[in-house]
Amino acid sequence: MEIEKRKIKFKINKDRIFECEMTLTELDDTDLVDIKFVIDNQNFHFMNHDYFSTLVEVRRKLETMNIRIYCNGAARSVYPSNMQRSMGTGRTAYQLYLGEQVKSKDRVDIFDCDNHLEFATVDEQEKFYRDWISSLT
């Protein structure tokens, strides 16, 4: 079992920014990963087949509570390739640019935080990904 602890920034109600510790675990003998953290004494625990899918679940839940997570995986222009999700743990993704194919230098860790990126809702991120796909044709 591989366990990592990361400090992640969150924003509540568009004004209160804080950090909390997030525990990332690759579970042995399964194809699952999980994410655990606590916000305002409320425990959160999410599990899925890759970190990006799990992060999407986290974000969808937090969006209903007016909480945004600030990490690369929550940026409008960051999205993993199918290979990153199926051949690994979905821990990396690409920063996408409309009209451009991805390059290896565009690869980012979804739990790092590049403050120059625009953080978005899951729906906004998925729309950008579809727009990026369309821009390549």
N, C-alpha and C positions, 0 to 999 in steps of 0.2 A: 504494500500500500504506500503510495507516494502522497505526502501531505505538504502543502505549502501555505504559508500565511502571508497575506498581502494587505497593505493599507489602501483603502479605496475611498474616494470622495463621493459624497452624496449631497444633493440639494433638496431641501424640503420646502414646499410652498413658494418656490421661486425666490427665496431670500435667505434661508438658513443653510449654510454650507458646513459640513462636518465630515470627519474621517471616521471610519470604523475598520476593524480588522475582519477580513474575509478569509475563511478557511477553504482551500481548494484541495480536493482529494480525488486521486485516481484509485478506484476500488480494485482490489485484487480479484482475480478469477471471474471478473465480469467485464463487460464493455461499457461500464458506467463510470461517470464522474459525478461528484457532488460539490455543492457550494453551500456554505453555512455562514451566517453572520447574525448580528443583533443590532437592531435600531430601536432606540427608546425603550429598552427592556423587552422588546418583542423579538422572539427567535424566528429566524427564517432558515429553511432547509429545502433545497431544490436538487433534483437528480435527473440526469438524462444521459444520452449516449456520447455527447461531446460537450466541451465547455461553451462553445458558442450557443448551441441550442439551450443549454442550461441558463446561460446569461440572458437569453431572450425571455425565458420563463420568469427569471428574476425581475427583469425590466417591466414586463407586462403586469406583474403583481404590484410592483412599486408605483407604476404609472397610475393605478387605481387609487393610490394613497397620496398622489401629488408629490411623489419622490422621484428624482432623477439620479441616475448613477453616472459618474464622470470617469469613464475609462475608454480606451480606444475602441473596444467592442460596442460602445454605445454611440459612436460617432456616425454622423449621416453618411459619410463617404468611405466607411470601413466595412468590408464584408469578406467572409472566407470563401475560398474555392471549394468545390465539391471534394477535391482530393484532400485538402487540409482537414475537412470534416470526417471523411471516411477512412483515411489512412493514418490519421493521428488522433489527437484528443480535441481537435478544434481550438487549440490554444492560440494559433496564429491566424491572421487574416491579412488582406491586402487593403491598402489605402487606394481607392479608386479615383480615376480622373476621367471625366466624360470624353469619349472619343479616343481613348488610349488603352492599349492592352496593358495588363499588369506586368511589372518587372520585379525581379527578386528584391531590389532595393525598397520596394513599396510594402514589403512584409512587415507587420507589426504584431506585438504581443497584445492580445485583446484586453489584458488586465493592466497594462501600462497606461499612462495618461499623458497624451500630447495636448497641452492646453491650447494649441493653435487650431485644433479640430473643432468643428461645430457638433455639439452633442444634440441628439434628436430622439424622438420617440421611435419605437420599433416600427410602426407603420411608415414614418418618414424615412427611416433607413431602408426599409424594403422597397419603397417607391424609388429611392435614389438608385438602388441596385438594379431594378427593372429599367430605369432610364439609362443607366450605364450600359446594360446589355444592348438596348436599342441603339445607343450611340455608336456601337461598334460595327453596325451594318451599313 
